[in-house]
Amino acid sequence: MATVKTPATAIPERRRGSGVKFVYDLLRDEILDLVLPPGSPIDEVQLAERFQMSRTPIREALVRLAGEGLIDTLPNRSTMVASLDFLNMAPFFDALTLMYRVTTQLAAQNHRREDLAAIRARQAEFAAAVKAQDALAMIATNAAFHAAIAEAGRNPYFNGLFSRLLDEGRRFLRLYYQSYDDRLPQRFVDEHEAMIAAIVARDTALADSLGKAHAEQIIQQIQKLMLGEERLDIAL
C-alpha cells in the first residue's frame, strides 16, 4: 500500500509537555473532517517528522484514536484510518433523528431568556459560515447551534448523547456537506430560523416536527450520496 502524504496544513504552536494531546487533537480533527480519508495509512515515522517530536507521544495519541475507533491496527501491525461504519448507519440515524426531535421540543418547553440569546448567537455564526461557504466552519457552527438548543432543554443526559452523536457522526456529516459541493443553500439557515421561532413560541409540537424534518433531510441527502440516483436499466 502506498503511503499517503501528510496534509499540508500549518501546525499551530504547542505548549511544552502537551505533545500527546496536541497530536491527538490535530489528527482527530483531520480524520473527522476527512482530511485523512478512511483507509489512509498512518506512519509513525512520518508523523514524528511532521510534528518534530519523538515517536512515544505519537504512539500514545494513536492508542487514544484507536480506542475511539478512528484508526485500526492491522494484523501486519500497519495502521490506517478506520473505515466508515456503514453497517451501523441506520441505528445512528435513528438516534440522531430522535435527538434532533427531543432536544428541540424540550427547548421549546423549558428555555429561559438567556438561552434564546445563546441560540441566536450560534445561529448568527452558522449563517456567517454559510455565507462564506466555509464547510468546516458550517459543521462546527451547526453543531454549536444544536448544542445550544439542547442546553435550553435542560436535560444533561440528552445533551451528552446528542453531542456524542454529532461528534461521532462528523465524517458522515462531512459527506453531507460535500454532497452540496460545500455550498449549502440559504434554506438551511431558514430552517434554523423556523426552529428558533417555534422554540420562542413554546410550540412543542411544531418544534418536534421541525426537528424531525431537519434530521430527515440530512439522512436523505447522505443516502442519495451513498446510493446515487441513477440505476442501470437493461432490457431482458
MITORKE-103328 format. One record per residue: residue in three letters; x, y, z of N, C-alpha, C in turn. Coordinates in steps of 0.001 Angstrom, whole numbers, plus 500000, padded with zeros to 6 digits. Layout:
BEGIN
ALAXYZXYZXYZ;...
# end
This chain:
BEGIN
MET500854498801500000500000500000500000500886501244500000;ALA500564502176499097501353503408499021501089504284500228;THR502103504987500660501962505869501815501353507185501395;VAL500293507595502082499647508865501791500429509984502449;LYS500671511050501703501398512178502259500578512857503330;THR501222513345504326500513514054505390499961515355504860;PRO498814515821505392498200517045504892499127518238505036;ALA499078519096504033499930520290504056499239521407504806;THR498986521158506088498323522166506916499334522755507882;ALA499133523999508207500024524653509169499835524044510542;ILE500926523781511225500854523187512555500907524303513588;PRO499864524419514421499845525505515394500891525333516480;GLU501152526414517180502091526370518299501551525448519390;ARG502458524761520082502012523916521183502826524241522431;ARG502183523985523562502868524207524832503799523042525146;ARG504839523334525887505784522305526297505064521238527115;GLY505316519965526784504708518873527531503305518506527058;SER502832519164525992501466518904525540501443518005524311;GLY502532517277524066502702516525522828501592515575522485;VAL501207514693523424500192513681523139498868514337522767;LYS498411515283523583497136515945523311497187516716521998;PHE498305517354521729498480518138520513498315517254519280;VAL499012516124519263498929515196518125497539514592518032;TYR497014514173519182495678513566519210494628514527518659;ASP494605515769519145493591516736518717493676517004517221;LEU494894517189516721495052517542515309494688516373514398;LEU495175515171514728494851514010513904493366513672513969;ARG492785513823515157491355513528515303490527514451514417;ASP490854515742514417490132516679513558490327516336512084;GLU491535515967511714491798515642510309491061514385509874;ILE490919513417510778490169512198510453488673512504510349;LEU488148513233511337486710513521511358486295514443510220;ASP487196515316509781486877516236508686487239515658507322;LEU487665514374507293488010513667506062489221514267505352;VAL490022515057506071491313515470505521492185514221505364;LEU492098513328506354492673511989506242491523511035505937;PRO491355510591504702490199509761504325490258508375504957;PRO489106507697505052489091506307505521490039505449504682;GLY490799504610505367491741503737504675493120504323504495;SER493312505603504849494642506216504706495624505562505667;PRO496820505204505205497821504626506117498352505686507077;ILE498648505256508284499216506122509316500635505641509594;ASP501598506520509376503004506150509539503608506934510701;GLU504042506218511739504581506873512939505824507708512628;VAL506667507186511732507906507907511406507576509227510717;GLN506652509183509762506245510405509074505631511409510047;LEU504800510902510969504154511794511930505182512412512871;ALA506185511620513290507231512156514163507993513278513456;GLU508228513099512158508902514145511389507996515364511233;ARG506749515112510970505802516214510773505668517075512022;PHE505513516414513168505281517147514413506580517479515149;GLN507698516989514611509012517268515194509071516869516667;MET508727515613516891508789515068518254509100513578518166;SER509377512971519316509707511548519337508466510709519022;ARG508673509415518775507555508543518415506699508167519621;THR507188508387520848506415507992522038505092508741522147;PRO505063510082522099503770510767522153502898510480520930;ILE503535510236519769502777509865518575502041508561518824;ARG502765507593519377502176506266519635501048506361520655;GLU501235507171521697500182507325522710498940507979522120;ALA499136508967521244497993509616520594497242508617519716;LEU497996507762519023497366506766518152496591505728518964;VAL497096505396520138496359504470521023495006505073521400;ARG494987506379521712493722507053522050492768507046520862;LEU493291507318519683492451507336518488491907505936518178;ALA492730504922518420492280503547518218491169503199519198;GLY491300503691520442490272503443521448488932504058521079;GLU488949505116520265487715505754519803487226505173518482;GLY487938504166517975487512503539516731487834504342515487;LEU488759505321515604489067506168514451490248505652513635;ILE491079504801514222492139504147513459492139502664513808;ASP492632501863512870492709500411513048494152499954512882;THR494550498978513701495849498335513547495624496980512902;LEU496255496758511770496061495535511004496962494418511527;PRO496678493155511145497499492026511628498989492178511336;ASN499337492869510235500757493065509922501358494248510672;ARG500578494791511641500993495871512542500997497246511867;SER500556497314510616500397498627509990499115499268510517;THR499047500586510431497934501337510998497282502166509900;MET495944502273509953495228503029508940494011503713509565;VAL493539504752508902492304505420509334491146504446509165;ALA490321504326510185489215503370510163488215503695509061;SER487631502663508507486579502834507515485327503388508175;LEU484480504016507378483180504454507891482319503232508161;ASP481601503275509273480802502125509702479413502175509051;PHE479356501753507784478093501821507063477063500840507607;LEU477524499753508243476583498771508785475745499364509908;ASN476304500369510606475573500978511726474981502342511369;MET474878502628510074474303503908509676472852504040510110;ALA472063502968509934470630503047510248470380503337511724;PRO470992502582512659470772502918514070471331504281514457;PHE472452504686513821472992506016514092471981507087513686;PHE471413506966512497470457507957512019469170507950512839;ASP468769506761513310467593506695514192467839507501515465;ALA469018507306516050469351508020517286469493509516517028;LEU470096509876515897470283511287515569468934511990515393;THR468017511339514673466684511921514468465972512121515800;LEU466055511109516664465404511220517971465963512390518761;MET467286512587518706467899513680519462467546515043518890;TYR467472515157517569467011516418516977465610516738517477;ARG464756515743517511463364515958517914463249516324519393;VAL463846515496520237463627515676521675464299516944522193;THR465497517281521667466169518484522171465447519757521735;THR464930519767520508464199520944520036462879521092520783;GLN462208519970521020460938520015521761461153520470523206;LEU462182519948523849462442520342525231462876521800525332;ALA463591522279524321463981523692524320462742524580524248;ALA461761524176523454460513524934523372459780524925524713;GLN459919523853525428459210523711526704459931524384527865;ASN461251524306527884461995524668529101462935525865528972;HIS463017526509527823464028527548527638463793528751528557;ARG464920529434528832464905530701529551465377531805528607;ARG465216533036529029465558534161528162467009534111527718;GLU467896533772528640469319533759528289469645532653527284;ASP468834531591527279469051530516526301468809531015524879;LEU467787531851524720467464532364523390468608533206522832;ALA469248533980523711470381534794523275471516533905522779;ALA471780532815523494472850531898523092472507531211521773;ILE471253530769521616470828530098520377470955531051519192;ARG470510532285519376470571533261518275472018533601517918;ALA472887533647518926474296533928518656474919532804517829;ARG474609531559518174475139530438517399474551530415515990;GLN473284530800515853472667530864514539473337531923513669;ALA473687533058514258474377534111513505475725533606512998;GLU476414532825513822477702532260513410477523531255512268;PHE476463530440512361476186529474511296475852530200509992;ALA475002531230510088474622531991508896475847532624508238;ALA476775533114509052478001533711508515478855532661507817;ALA478918531455508393479699530376507780479087529952506450;VAL477740529901506389477059529551505137477321530621504088;LYS477243531874504492477504532970503557478924532896503011;ALA479872532531503876481271532419503468481552531103502737;GLN480578530170502767480731528845502175481986528152502703;ASP482154528244504026483272527605504728482739526312505340;ALA483020525184504688482403523917505073482719523507506505;LEU484001523578506895484375523162508243483759524086509289;ALA483672525380508984483018526311509904481524526025509982;MET480917525634508863479495525292508870479224524089509774;ILE480077523082509681479903521900510518480015522270511995;ALA481042523053512341481278523429513738480166524315514280;THR479738525313513494478718526244513984477345525595514011;ASN477088524665513097475827523930513133475741523082514400;ALA476840522398514726476868521597515952476676522483517179;ALA477311523658517182477175524581518317475740525089518441;PHE475094525337517315473699525788517316472801524744517970;HIS472937523495517551472078522445518108472461522118519556;ALA473732522295519903474131522115521303473485523179522184;ALA473383524413521671472727525486522429471250525184522627;ILE470613524622521599469204524214521733469083523116522787;ALA469988522145522738469954521058523721470138521591525137;GLU471039522554525313471252523160526633469963523809527137;ALA469223524438526228467973525111526618466918524114527068;GLY467054522849526670466098521825527085466299521353528507;ARG467474521624529052467791521352530456467706519864530849;ASN468177519014529950468331517601530292469767517210529941;PRO470654517136530937472074516888530662472339515541530004;TYR471467514564530221471669513254529610471451513320528102;PHE470388513998527689470159514194526261471263515057525653;ASN471692516085526385472768516957525895474015516147525569;GLY474405515285526515475612514487526343475502513522525181;LEU474339512852525059474147511892523978474155512596522627;PHE473470513738522534473396514458521277474779514953520847;SER475535515489521796476885515956521481477758514815520990;ARG477616513657521630478408512493521221478028512030519816;LEU476724512035519530476282511622518198476787512577517120;LEU476690513879517386477168514860516412478668514711516195;ASP479386514415517279480830514255517189481180512986516419;GLU480562511869516810480859510589516165480429510598514699;GLY479403511385514384478890511414513020479520512468512144;ARG480604513096512591481192514187511816481653513743510435;ARG482096512499510318482542512055508996481355511872508056;PHE480235511355508586479022511280507769478535512683507412;LEU478563513590508404478102514956508158479031515686507190;ARG480308515322507198481231515930506223480835515494504812;LEU480434514238504660479950513765503361478697514530502944;TYR477854514829503938476629515589503673476957516946503063;TYR477924517643503630478307518944503096478968518794501725;GLN479747517736501554480379517510500259479344517256499170;SER478204516678499542477165516400498548476601517683497955;TYR476783518797498659476383520105498140477593520877497604;ASP478690520156497371479938520793496942480366521870497929;ASP480076521620499206480440522536500298479799523917500149;ARG478673523977499435477978525255499242476512525078499637;LEU476251525188500928474890524975501432473956526079500951;PRO472737525715500549471763526737500168471220527485501390;GLN470673528661501157470142529518502209469033528845502997;ARG468344527886502390467194527287503079467571526610504390;PHE468842526226504545469249525597505803469336526633506925;VAL469719527839506573469672528931507548468216529215507910;ASP467340529192506905465918529449507133465288528366508009;GLU465703527116507838465184526034508686465540526278510148;HIS466751526725510381467154527060511747466288528187512313;GLU466001529182511484465171530300511943463772529819512325;ALA463238528886511554461914528336511875461945527584513196;MET463029526870513459463166526155514729463233527140515891;ILE463978528227515703464067529243516756462690529836517039;ALA461940530134515982460605530716516155459696529776516935;ALA459758528488516651458935527511517370459345527435518839;ILE460653527512519102461148527486520486460669528721521238;VAL460809529892520599460379531145521228458886531091521561;ALA458090530532520655456633530455520834456227529348521803;ARG457194528552522258456938527389523122455948526426522464;ASP456060526299521162455203525382520401455938524049520306;THR455705523184521277456456521932521351456154520997520182;ALA454893520988519726454531520106518612455248520532517336;LEU455262521838517072455946522333515883457454522131516006;ALA458005522351517193459445522152517405459826520699517127;ASP459005519773517589459237518350517342459209518067515842;SER458188518591515162458040518362513725459214518934512930;LEU459645520146513286460755520771512579462076520045512845;GLY462262519589514084463466518831514407463541517538513611;LYS462406516865513491462361515611512726462638515864511248;ALA461997516887510678462196517198509258463640517585508977;HIS464244518318509911465632518770509754466567517563509705;ALA466345516604510597467187515405510616466963514548509380;GLU465710514413508971465403513510507860465963514000506529;GLN466035515320506335466605515785505072468110515541505032;ILE468749515570506208470175515230506262470371513767505874;ILE469544512897506458469651511458506199469386511149504729;GLN468343511756504165468004511504502762469121511953501831;GLN469744513078502157470826513586501310472035512661501350;ILE472370512158502544473508511237502661473202509927501946;GLN471963509423502091471586508193501404471650508375499893;LYS471220509538499411471291509831497976472744509837497512;LEU473618510399498345475036510444498012475623509043497964;MET475237508202498934475768506847499011475286505962497868;LEU473994506071497543473385505151496588473331505702495173;GLY473317507035495061473173507648493748471723507603493295;GLU471422508374492275470050508458491792469831507668490512;GLU470914507282489838470772506597488569470933505079488759;ARG470139504313488041470209502861488074470394502331486645;LEU471093501235486519471304500620485221470031499882484806;ASP469491500254483678468244499644483184468564498876481922;ILE468568497539482011468922496670480888467684495913480429;ALA467387496013479152466241495281478589466600493802478518;LEU465707492955479050465938491498479042464995490803478053;
# end
